[in-house]
Amino acid sequence: MRRAHRTLVAAIVLAAATTPASAERRTAILTVVVNELVAGEQIVYLDEGGEALVPVDVLRTVGLRIHGRTELVDGALCVSLRSMNVRFVVDEPHMVIAITADPTDLPEARIDLAATKAPVGLRAVSATSLYLNYGAHAVGTELDAYAEAGARSGPALLYSSLALLPDQRLVRGLSNLTIDDPSRLRTAVAGDQVVNGGPLGGAAVVGGLHLIRSFELDPYLTTTPAIDLSGTLLAPSTAEIYVDGVLVRREQLAPGRYTLANLPVTSGAGDARVVIRDALGRRHEISTDFYVAGSLLRPGLSDYHVTAGWVRTMGAESFDYGVLATMARYQRGLTSQLTVGLRAQATAEQRGAGASLVAGLPFGQLDLAAGVSSDTGRIGAAASLAWSYASRRGSLTLSGRRVSADYSTLDVSRDADRVVTEGRAQAAFSVGSHVTVGARVSSVAFRDEGWSRRYSLHGTSKPARGATFSLAIERTDDWQQPTGYTAMASLSVGLASRTRASITHRLQDGGRSQIAAHRSLGGDQGIGYRALAEVGAAGNRMAASVQAQSRFGRYEIGYTYAGTEHGTLEASAAGGLALIGGQVFASTPIEKSFALVRIPGSSGVEVSLENHPVGRTDRHGDVFIPRLHPHYGNNISIDPDDLPFDRKLPVTRQIIAPPVGGGAVVVFDAPVLHVVRGTLRVEDGGGSTAPAYGEIAVSRASFRFVSPVSGTGDFELDGVPAGRHPATIQWDGKQCAFELSVPMRTEMIIDLGTVVCR
């Protein structure tokens, strides 16, 4: 029927052609198909010489690049197919013109396959908040404790920590003010900060000013070089992308060039394969082997840390600041296989500088570093070399370091002892799917304190479901001690959910055997335990402890008996407090970020984090969540079935990204829904009339309510929340807009009386 209709239209068009030119050029309504993609139905102009003129607009709908001769025909800009780099076939019986174009003339598709993409609807949120974590630990009569606090407002976080040592001294930990700049991926810090000088640069705690590149502010950013696959297609196709033999994505591809960007690969050696099936059933593959060096930076991406302040000795005094120091470290990705870095540091008596290089090789990663220093006039030098290789079956690492006797850094002065020669080799391989074996060799020589060497073999296997067997043998050579040997064998078995038991025997110092069992806490609340018994030449020991975790903290009490007259009692407690949204909440220790979920006026509603229930709203409609991932999307949802029948939620799920050390207030507005009645009157210069037999509509972004209006102006709207809402009356071809005010009341039916629209 449809074909007959198109034939009739074509006949009418042909009959309308009366000029002499129309005798040479005829028209036909054809379905235009470009590389198996249907562009649409159009009038196409044909002649006896095999020419075909097609409207430019229809070809542009599939992105075909127009580069042939064009002319205006019946007011439409058309292109000559014979003048273009295409092949075409006119099938008039089926009313189709099939065009085959070079894929380079079709648009290029770029599909991002990155494993970490920001989820749709992600919101970066931050609320003014304060938190306090505390912990106390007692062994016998000795007591130590720890506390940390942070206050967040916008991009600024004020943080400090304090420790009570066993000798009852109070020592301040790190204290700083941090200001985040997510748009530039950098953080400014005033106060104490751990400073890492990079390879051969040492590390220290410096109290001062710091400017730091912070990739953590955008965890969805791909910092390592990407693996891309490209190709061309003649027809619409389905692509299946496999990484290391695992199907990771399935994509629909249009004809033309394509790039599959940012394949979701992990560090080490691997392979990627794309299986393509086109619309005609033809199949072909493209594949590539790759090696991803995890320490490389994407080309053009930089990492840096700039510091100026006083070096602090941590753990002994609260304000033990020493020499004034400056440090700068910079790395940049030059190519997809090369990242270079420079560093410099200085104090009143010490200077240092260095360079580093990371190279991605087809068969591994190469790390090179060199440094020089001057300390009170004495020159020192250092160099390091490391090569590593990792794959699905195993890994191998070789590294070496040589440091001169006078080399110094921020944390190692010229007079301090240091490692002058170090070499390490480590290998681990999988044998089948249940056995892993490995070996380690290390040699370390100190400038003042001699040398030591260690050789070890280790292996693990899974002889049965839930069971793990481990075996390790080690030899130690030391310049002051005789050669020593250690061997250990252990079998661990899962008994039930969260419960395991193990038996271990160690050949060292006469031998020692242990049997143990433990049950983990599991989830946000629960009870766990640990128990063990040991026998050996050095003595016997028994120990047991119980752990408990509630919404308000984590607690543990244990007892150890080691053959003495009296055993040792041990106890600990830890928890957190948070001030957010005008409320104070007690919880387990707060980790990195937290949130207050609020459903005003709704108690007992279940709240979930990543689809895992974390609590129910209290009488205020609040739930506190102490553990969120900063800057990542945290999926928070509620169960709408727990809401009262007179409430309705337009949104039941939110994805939020809070900052480090701060909280977010996540509000799910569930207003009380009312049946609103009233009588409408419209006032104008002529008096007051009822908009008889019309309609009233009340709208907001998340809802729309409509009611007919009776002959006397009466209306009834079902489900309207309290508040002021835009409303419109339409009747007899007329319209009147006004604001409908619904008062906050507990009753479901609200009679507004006479409602006037002016």
Backbone hydrogen bonds, N-H to C=O, Kabsch-Sander energy under -0.5 kcal/mol:
donor,donor_aa,acceptor,acceptor_aa,energy
5,H,1,M,-2.0
6,R,2,R,-2.2
7,T,3,R,-2.3
8,L,4,A,-2.2
9,V,5,H,-2.2
10,A,6,R,-2.4
11,A,7,T,-2.2
12,I,8,L,-2.1
13,V,9,V,-2.3
14,L,10,A,-2.4
15,A,11,A,-2.5
16,A,12,I,-1.6
17,A,13,V,-0.6
17,A,14,L,-1.0
18,T,16,A,-0.7
22,S,19,T,-0.5
23,A,19,T,-0.6
23,A,20,P,-1.2
24,E,20,P,-0.6
24,E,21,A,-1.1
25,R,21,A,-2.0
26,R,46,L,-2.7
28,A,44,V,-2.0
30,L,28,A,-0.9
30,L,42,Q,-2.4
31,T,95,M,-2.5
32,V,30,L,-0.6
32,V,40,G,-3.0
33,V,31,T,-0.5
33,V,97,I,-2.5
34,V,37,L,-3.2
35,N,33,V,-0.6
35,N,99,I,-3.1
37,L,34,V,-2.1
38,V,36,E,-0.5
39,A,32,V,-3.2
39,A,37,L,-0.6
40,G,32,V,-1.1
42,Q,30,L,-2.4
44,V,28,A,-3.3
44,V,42,Q,-0.6
45,Y,53,L,-2.4
46,L,26,R,-3.1
46,L,44,V,-0.6
47,D,51,E,-1.4
48,E,24,E,-0.8
50,G,47,D,-1.4
53,L,45,Y,-3.1
54,V,52,A,-0.5
54,V,79,V,-2.0
56,V,77,L,-2.7
58,V,55,P,-0.5
59,L,55,P,-1.1
60,R,56,V,-1.9
61,T,57,D,-0.8
62,V,59,L,-1.0
63,G,60,R,-1.2
64,L,59,L,-1.8
65,R,105,D,-2.7
67,H,65,R,-0.6
71,E,78,C,-2.2
73,V,71,E,-0.6
73,V,76,A,-3.1
76,A,73,V,-2.5
78,C,71,E,-2.9
78,C,76,A,-0.6
79,V,54,V,-2.3
80,S,69,R,-3.0
81,L,52,A,-2.5
81,L,79,V,-0.6
83,S,80,S,-0.6
84,M,81,L,-1.1
86,V,84,M,-1.9
87,R,100,T,-2.5
89,V,98,A,-2.2
91,D,89,V,-0.6
91,D,96,V,-3.5
92,E,90,V,-0.7
95,M,91,D,-0.5
95,M,92,E,-0.7
96,V,91,D,-2.2
97,I,31,T,-2.4
98,A,89,V,-2.6
99,I,33,V,-3.7
99,I,97,I,-0.6
100,T,87,R,-3.8
101,A,99,I,-0.6
102,D,85,N,-0.9
105,D,102,D,-2.5
106,L,103,P,-1.5
109,A,257,R,-2.7
111,I,109,A,-0.5
111,I,259,T,-2.7
112,D,110,R,-0.6
113,L,111,I,-0.7
113,L,261,A,-3.0
117,K,115,A,-0.8
122,L,119,P,-1.7
123,R,655,I,-1.9
125,V,123,R,-0.7
125,V,657,A,-1.3
127,A,663,G,-2.7
129,S,152,R,-2.3
130,L,579,L,-1.9
131,Y,150,G,-2.6
132,L,577,L,-2.8
133,N,148,E,-2.9
134,Y,575,G,-2.4
135,G,146,Y,-2.2
136,A,573,A,-2.6
137,H,144,D,-3.1
138,A,571,A,-3.1
139,V,142,E,-2.1
140,G,569,L,-3.0
142,E,139,V,-2.3
144,D,137,H,-2.6
145,A,164,L,-1.9
146,Y,135,G,-2.7
147,A,162,L,-2.5
148,E,133,N,-2.2
149,A,160,S,-2.7
150,G,131,Y,-2.0
151,A,158,L,-2.5
152,R,129,S,-2.4
153,S,156,A,-2.5
156,A,153,S,-1.9
157,L,178,T,-2.7
158,L,151,A,-2.7
159,Y,157,L,-0.5
159,Y,176,N,-2.8
160,S,149,A,-2.0
161,S,174,L,-0.9
162,L,147,A,-3.0
163,A,171,V,-2.7
164,L,145,A,-2.9
165,L,163,A,-0.6
165,L,169,R,-2.8
168,Q,165,L,-2.5
171,V,163,A,-2.8
171,V,169,R,-0.5
173,G,161,S,-2.5
176,N,159,Y,-2.3
177,L,190,A,-2.5
178,T,157,L,-3.1
179,I,188,A,-2.9
180,D,155,P,-2.3
181,D,186,R,-2.3
184,R,181,D,-1.2
185,L,181,D,-0.6
185,L,182,P,-0.7
186,R,181,D,-1.6
187,T,212,I,-2.9
188,A,179,I,-2.6
189,V,210,H,-2.5
190,A,177,L,-2.5
191,G,189,V,-0.5
191,G,208,G,-3.3
192,D,175,S,-3.1
193,Q,206,V,-1.4
195,V,193,Q,-0.5
195,V,204,A,-3.7
196,N,194,V,-0.5
197,G,195,V,-0.6
197,G,202,G,-3.1
201,G,198,G,-2.3
202,G,198,G,-0.6
204,A,195,V,-2.1
205,V,312,R,-0.6
206,V,193,Q,-2.6
206,V,204,A,-0.6
207,G,310,W,-2.9
208,G,191,G,-2.4
208,G,206,V,-0.7
209,L,308,A,-2.7
210,H,189,V,-2.5
211,L,306,V,-2.5
212,I,187,T,-2.8
213,R,304,Y,-2.6
214,S,185,L,-2.3
215,F,213,R,-0.5
217,L,214,S,-1.4
218,D,215,F,-1.7
221,L,218,D,-2.0
223,T,221,L,-0.8
228,D,226,A,-0.6
229,L,260,L,-1.9
231,G,258,Y,-1.9
233,L,256,G,-1.9
237,S,253,L,-2.7
238,T,277,R,-2.8
239,A,251,E,-3.2
240,E,275,V,-2.6
241,I,239,A,-0.5
241,I,249,R,-2.5
242,Y,240,E,-0.6
242,Y,273,R,-3.3
243,V,246,V,-2.5
244,D,271,D,-3.1
246,V,243,V,-1.6
248,V,241,I,-2.8
249,R,241,I,-1.3
251,E,239,A,-2.6
253,L,237,S,-3.1
256,G,233,L,-2.5
257,R,103,P,-0.7
257,R,106,L,-0.5
258,Y,231,G,-2.6
259,T,109,A,-2.5
260,L,229,L,-3.6
261,A,111,I,-2.4
261,A,259,T,-1.0
263,L,227,I,-2.6
265,V,263,L,-2.2
268,G,292,V,-2.7
269,A,390,A,-3.4
270,G,290,F,-2.2
272,A,288,T,-2.8
273,R,242,Y,-2.7
274,V,286,I,-3.1
275,V,240,E,-2.5
275,V,273,R,-0.5
276,I,274,V,-0.6
276,I,284,H,-3.0
277,R,238,T,-2.3
278,D,282,R,-2.1
279,A,236,P,-1.6
281,G,278,D,-2.0
284,H,276,I,-2.1
286,I,274,V,-1.9
288,T,272,A,-2.4
290,F,270,G,-2.5
292,V,268,G,-2.4
293,A,291,Y,-0.6
294,G,292,V,-0.7
296,L,293,A,-1.6
298,R,223,T,-3.1
300,G,333,G,-3.2
301,L,298,R,-2.6
303,D,331,Q,-2.3
305,H,329,R,-2.0
306,V,211,L,-2.6
307,T,327,M,-3.1
308,A,209,L,-2.1
309,G,325,A,-2.7
310,W,207,G,-2.6
311,V,323,V,-2.4
312,R,205,V,-3.5
313,T,320,D,-2.4
314,M,312,R,-0.7
317,E,313,T,-0.6
320,D,317,E,-0.5
321,Y,319,F,-1.4
322,G,311,V,-3.8
325,A,309,G,-4.0
326,T,346,A,-2.3
327,M,307,T,-2.4
328,A,344,A,-2.7
329,R,305,H,-2.1
330,Y,342,L,-2.8
331,Q,303,D,-3.0
332,R,340,V,-2.5
333,G,301,L,-2.4
334,L,332,R,-0.7
334,L,338,L,-2.0
335,T,338,L,-1.7
338,L,335,T,-1.0
339,T,358,V,-2.5
340,V,332,R,-2.1
341,G,356,S,-2.3
342,L,330,Y,-2.5
343,R,354,G,-2.0
344,A,328,A,-2.3
345,Q,352,G,-2.4
346,A,326,T,-2.4
347,T,350,Q,-3.0
351,R,374,S,-2.4
352,G,345,Q,-2.3
353,A,372,V,-2.2
354,G,343,R,-2.0
355,A,370,A,-2.2
356,S,341,G,-2.3
357,L,368,L,-2.6
358,V,339,T,-3.0
359,A,366,L,-2.8
360,G,337,Q,-2.1
361,L,359,A,-0.7
361,L,364,G,-3.1
364,G,361,L,-1.4
365,Q,388,S,-2.7
366,L,359,A,-2.7
367,D,386,A,-3.0
368,L,357,L,-2.8
369,A,384,S,-1.9
370,A,355,A,-2.3
371,G,382,A,-2.6
372,V,353,A,-2.5
373,S,380,G,-2.3
374,S,351,R,-2.5
375,D,378,R,-2.3
376,T,349,E,-2.2
378,R,375,D,-2.1
379,I,377,G,-0.5
380,G,373,S,-2.6
382,A,371,G,-2.4
383,A,402,R,-2.3
384,S,369,A,-2.4
385,L,400,G,-2.5
386,A,367,D,-2.2
387,W,398,L,-3.0
388,S,365,Q,-2.1
389,Y,396,L,-2.6
391,S,394,G,-2.7
395,S,428,A,-2.8
396,L,389,Y,-2.8
397,T,426,Q,-2.8
398,L,387,W,-2.9
399,S,424,R,-2.5
400,G,385,L,-2.7
401,R,422,E,-2.5
402,R,383,A,-2.7
403,V,420,V,-2.9
404,S,381,A,-2.8
407,Y,404,S,-1.3
409,T,412,V,-2.4
410,L,201,G,-0.8
416,A,413,S,-0.8
420,V,445,A,-2.7
421,T,445,A,-1.6
422,E,401,R,-2.3
423,G,443,S,-2.4
424,R,399,S,-2.6
425,A,441,V,-2.6
426,Q,397,T,-2.4
427,A,439,A,-2.4
428,A,395,S,-2.3
429,F,437,V,-3.0
430,S,393,R,-3.3
431,V,435,V,-3.3
432,G,430,S,-0.6
434,H,431,V,-0.6
435,V,431,V,-0.8
436,T,460,T,-2.7
437,V,429,F,-2.6
438,G,458,H,-2.7
439,A,427,A,-2.3
440,R,456,S,-2.2
441,V,425,A,-2.5
442,S,454,R,-2.3
443,S,423,G,-2.4
444,V,452,S,-2.7
445,A,421,T,-2.7
446,F,450,G,-3.8
447,R,418,R,-2.2
452,S,444,V,-2.4
453,R,477,D,-3.0
454,R,442,S,-2.4
455,Y,475,R,-2.4
456,S,440,R,-2.6
457,L,473,I,-2.5
458,H,438,G,-2.4
459,G,471,L,-2.2
460,T,436,T,-2.6
461,S,469,F,-2.3
462,K,434,H,-1.4
467,A,464,A,-2.1
468,T,492,S,-2.7
469,F,461,S,-2.9
470,S,490,S,-2.9
471,L,459,G,-2.5
472,A,488,M,-2.5
473,I,457,L,-2.8
474,E,486,T,-3.1
475,R,455,Y,-3.1
476,T,484,G,-2.7
477,D,453,R,-3.0
478,D,481,Q,-0.8
479,W,451,W,-2.0
484,G,476,T,-2.5
486,T,474,E,-2.6
487,A,507,L,-1.0
488,M,472,A,-2.7
489,A,505,H,-2.3
490,S,470,S,-2.5
491,L,503,I,-2.3
492,S,468,T,-2.9
493,V,501,A,-3.1
494,G,466,G,-1.7
495,L,493,V,-0.5
495,L,499,T,-2.1
496,A,499,T,-1.4
499,T,496,A,-2.1
500,R,518,H,-2.5
501,A,493,V,-2.5
502,S,516,A,-2.9
503,I,491,L,-2.1
504,T,514,Q,-3.0
505,H,489,A,-2.6
506,R,512,R,-3.5
507,L,487,A,-3.4
508,Q,506,R,-1.1
511,G,508,Q,-1.4
512,R,506,R,-2.2
513,S,535,V,-2.9
514,Q,504,T,-3.1
515,I,533,A,-2.2
516,A,502,S,-2.7
517,A,531,A,-2.5
518,H,500,R,-2.6
519,R,529,Y,-2.7
520,S,498,R,-2.2
526,G,549,Q,-2.1
528,G,547,Q,-2.6
529,Y,519,R,-1.3
530,R,545,S,-2.2
531,A,517,A,-2.4
532,L,543,A,-2.5
533,A,515,I,-2.2
534,E,541,R,-3.3
535,V,513,S,-2.2
537,A,511,G,-1.5
539,G,536,G,-1.4
541,R,534,E,-2.1
542,M,561,Y,-2.6
543,A,532,L,-2.2
544,A,559,Y,-2.1
545,S,530,R,-2.6
546,V,557,I,-2.5
547,Q,528,G,-2.6
548,A,555,Y,-2.7
549,Q,526,G,-2.6
550,S,553,G,-2.5
553,G,550,S,-0.7
554,R,574,A,-3.0
555,Y,548,A,-3.0
556,E,572,S,-2.3
557,I,546,V,-2.0
558,G,570,E,-3.4
559,Y,544,A,-2.9
560,T,568,T,-2.5
561,Y,542,M,-3.3
568,T,560,T,-3.0
570,E,558,G,-2.9
571,A,138,A,-2.4
572,S,556,E,-2.6
573,A,136,A,-2.2
574,A,554,R,-2.3
575,G,134,Y,-2.2
576,G,587,S,-2.8
577,L,132,L,-2.6
578,A,585,F,-2.2
579,L,130,L,-3.2
580,I,578,A,-0.6
580,I,583,Q,-2.3
581,G,128,T,-0.6
583,Q,580,I,-1.7
585,F,578,A,-2.6
587,S,576,G,-2.6
591,E,626,P,-1.7
592,K,590,I,-0.7
593,S,591,E,-3.0
593,S,628,L,-0.7
594,F,662,G,-1.6
595,A,625,I,-2.2
596,L,664,A,-2.9
597,V,595,A,-0.5
597,V,623,V,-3.1
598,R,596,L,-0.5
598,R,666,V,-3.0
599,I,621,G,-3.3
601,G,620,H,-0.6
602,S,599,I,-2.2
603,S,601,G,-0.5
604,G,617,T,-2.7
607,V,615,G,-3.1
608,S,637,S,-3.0
609,L,612,H,-2.7
610,E,635,N,-3.2
612,H,609,L,-1.5
614,V,607,V,-2.8
615,G,607,V,-1.0
617,T,605,V,-1.9
618,D,622,D,-2.2
621,G,618,D,-1.9
623,V,597,V,-2.1
625,I,595,A,-2.9
628,L,591,E,-0.8
628,L,593,S,-1.5
631,H,658,P,-2.9
632,Y,629,H,-0.6
634,N,632,Y,-0.7
634,N,656,I,-2.8
635,N,633,G,-0.6
636,I,634,N,-0.8
636,I,654,Q,-2.9
637,S,608,S,-2.3
638,I,652,T,-2.0
639,D,606,E,-1.8
642,D,639,D,-1.8
643,L,640,P,-1.4
647,R,644,P,-1.9
648,K,671,P,-1.0
654,Q,636,I,-3.0
656,I,634,N,-2.0
656,I,654,Q,-0.6
657,A,123,R,-2.6
661,G,592,K,-3.9
662,G,659,P,-1.4
663,G,127,A,-0.7
664,A,594,F,-1.0
666,V,596,L,-3.0
666,V,664,A,-0.7
667,V,665,V,-0.7
668,F,598,R,-2.7
668,F,666,V,-0.5
669,D,667,V,-0.7
670,A,668,F,-0.6
673,L,646,D,-4.2
674,H,720,V,-2.1
675,V,748,M,-2.9
676,V,674,H,-0.7
676,V,717,L,-3.0
677,R,675,V,-0.5
677,R,750,I,-2.9
678,G,715,F,-1.5
679,T,753,G,-2.8
680,L,713,G,-3.4
681,R,755,V,-2.3
682,V,689,T,-3.4
683,E,681,R,-0.5
683,E,757,C,-2.2
684,D,687,G,-2.3
687,G,684,D,-1.8
689,T,682,V,-2.4
692,A,690,A,-2.6
693,Y,710,S,-0.7
694,G,691,P,-1.3
695,E,730,Q,-2.2
696,I,707,S,-2.7
697,A,728,T,-2.4
698,V,705,F,-3.2
699,S,726,P,-1.9
700,R,703,F,-2.8
705,F,698,V,-3.1
707,S,696,I,-2.4
709,V,694,G,-2.2
710,S,714,D,-2.4
713,G,710,S,-1.6
715,F,678,G,-2.2
717,L,676,V,-3.0
719,G,674,H,-1.3
720,V,674,H,-1.9
722,A,672,V,-0.7
723,G,742,V,-2.5
725,H,723,G,-0.5
725,H,740,L,-2.8
727,A,738,F,-2.7
728,T,697,A,-2.3
729,I,736,C,-3.0
730,Q,695,E,-2.6
731,W,734,K,-1.8
734,K,731,W,-3.1
736,C,729,I,-2.3
738,F,727,A,-2.4
740,L,725,H,-2.9
740,L,738,F,-0.5
741,S,739,E,-0.6
742,V,723,G,-3.0
742,V,740,L,-0.6
745,R,743,P,-0.9
750,I,675,V,-2.9
750,I,748,M,-0.6
752,L,677,R,-3.1
752,L,750,I,-0.7
755,V,679,T,-3.2
756,V,754,T,-0.5
757,C,681,R,-2.8
758,R,756,V,-0.5
